[in-house]
């Protein structure tokens, strides 16, 4: 029945978010709305089997007025599984804000967590 799930994350600035996910995590743009310009309302990005949508607060609140907030306060984390967590950690640790240093979890995984440019927490595990 269910086939896939792609988060649509509310952000203040879609372009800045694209830059973060492109430059630090290697994601690529699939589509933006509009296709060009200084202000983007929406973007879909992809890296390997992971897709994420980013939508500006203005655009998303027009679609879903109940989401209207004074400021965006993240209330979720994204859990991303990678093939080489240590390599990615070493590539990111001096470039992004670390939420949790690399560590062995109680369930036997090696993982760390970072903040993206919107203060969302991305937990990265192997």
N, C-alpha and C positions, 0 to 999 in steps of 0.2 A: 504494500500500500504506500508507505512513505518512501520517497526516492532520494531526497537530499534536503539539507537545510543550510541556508546561507544567512548569516547575520546581516542586518541592515543597521549600522551604527550611526547615531546622531553625532554630528561634529559641528564645530563652529566654522571651520575653514576646510573645505574639501581639498583644495590645492595643497595646503600645508600637510594634510594627512596623506595625500598621494606621495608627496616628497618623502615623508618619513618611511612609509611602507616600501617605496621603491629603493631609496638609498640605503636603508639599514637592514631590511628583511628580504630584498630581492623580488618583491611582487611586481607584476606588470599590469598596466591598465588594459582592461577589456573594452570598456566604454565609459564615456563621460557625457553628462548632460549639463549645459550644451556641449557640443563637441570641442569647442574652443572658446577662449575668452578669459578674462581676468577672474571672473566669479563663476564657480561651478556649483551646481545644485546637487549633483549626484555622480557617483563613480562606482564601477565594479572593478575589483582588482583580483588577480589570481596568481598563485604560486603553486606549482605542482597540482595537487588535488584539493587545494584550499581556495575557496572563493569568499570574498568579503565585499559587502556593499557599504558605502559611506554616503550619507545624505546630510545636507546642511540643515541646521536647526530650523531655519525659516521654511524650507521646502517641506520637511517632515511634519512640522506643526500645522502647515496648511492642509496636509493630507489627514493627519490625526490630531485634531485640536486638543485632545486630552493630554497630549505630550508637552504642551506649552509649559516651559519652565523659565525661571529668571536666569538660571545658568545650568549648564549640563554638568551633572554629577554622576560619574560612572557608578553603576550598581551591579556590575557583572565582571567576570574575567573570561578570557578566551584561553583555552587549553590547546596548545599546538604540539603535535608529535613530530619530531625531526629524526633524521638518521644519525647525526653526529652532534649531540648537544654540547659537548666540550668545545668543539671547533667553533660553533656559532657563538657560544658564550665568550670565548676569547676574541672573536671578531667584534662583538658588541660592547663588551664591558667598559671600554673607555669612550664610547661614542653615544651611549644612551643612558638614561636614568635607570638604575637597577632597583627593582622592588624587593627582590630576594636573591641573595648570592647563590651560586651553584651549590647544591647539596644533595645528599642521598635522602630520599623520602622514606616514610615508614612502610610504604608499599613497594619498596625496592627499586624505584626509578631515580635516575639522576636528572635533576631539573633546576631551572632558575626562572626568575620572573623579571620582566621589565615594564616600565611605563611607556606607552606610546605618546605622541605629541598631544593627545587629548586626555592624558592621565588614565587611560584604560590600562588594566593590568593584563599582560600577555604572559602566561606561564608556558615555558618551553621545556619539553621533556623528551626522553628517548625511550 
